[in-house]
């Protein structure tokens, strides 16, 4: 009886998981489409608009990879953070002090080094059962 309840609980968790992935993926597509339409209505795109589209792309790719592999690609989260900080610099550069600009660029450097470390570690310590 307990085995059946645990199996049923596992099915419910998996169903919720799939539903949540579809909701998140749909929200990303909806938000990106809305933003793109608003940008086209304006008639031009600025650098921070393009960077926001890259953020939507990375989040969508992350959801797709997670949907297929059931693994969260940390690398994509780092890319999103780098892009978001870069976007912040392009929007708020006039309002930031020199120290804040150095802090944000330092954070971008740290994130870039983290992405390099993750890539190196994934290549060096990949287990035999992982897809290439």
WOZI-V855388 format. One record per backbone hydrogen bond with DSSP energy under -1.0 kcal/mol. NH is the residue of the N-H (numbers start at 0). CO is the residue of the C=O. Records with the same first field share a line. If there is no record, write none. Layout:
# WOZI-V855388
NH: CO + CO
This chain:
# WOZI-V855388
4: 0
5: 1
6: 2
7: 3
8: 4
9: 5
10: 6
11: 7
12: 8
13: 9
14: 10
15: 11
16: 12
17: 13
18: 14
19: 15
20: 16
21: 17
22: 18
23: 19
24: 20
25: 21
26: 22
27: 23
28: 24
29: 25
30: 26
31: 27
32: 28
33: 29
34: 30
35: 31
36: 32
37: 33
38: 34
39: 35
40: 36
41: 37
42: 38
49: 45
50: 46
51: 47
52: 48
53: 49
54: 50
55: 51
56: 52
57: 53
58: 54
59: 55
60: 56
61: 57
62: 58
63: 59
64: 60
65: 61
66: 62
67: 63
68: 64
69: 65
73: 71
75: 72
76: 72
77: 73
78: 74
79: 75
80: 76
81: 77
82: 78
83: 79
84: 80
85: 81
86: 82
87: 83
88: 84
89: 85
90: 86
91: 87
94: 91
100: 96
101: 97
102: 98
103: 99
104: 100
105: 101
106: 102
107: 103
108: 104
109: 105
110: 106
111: 107
112: 108
113: 109
114: 110
115: 111
116: 112
117: 113
118: 114
119: 115
120: 116
121: 117
122: 118
123: 119
124: 120
129: 126
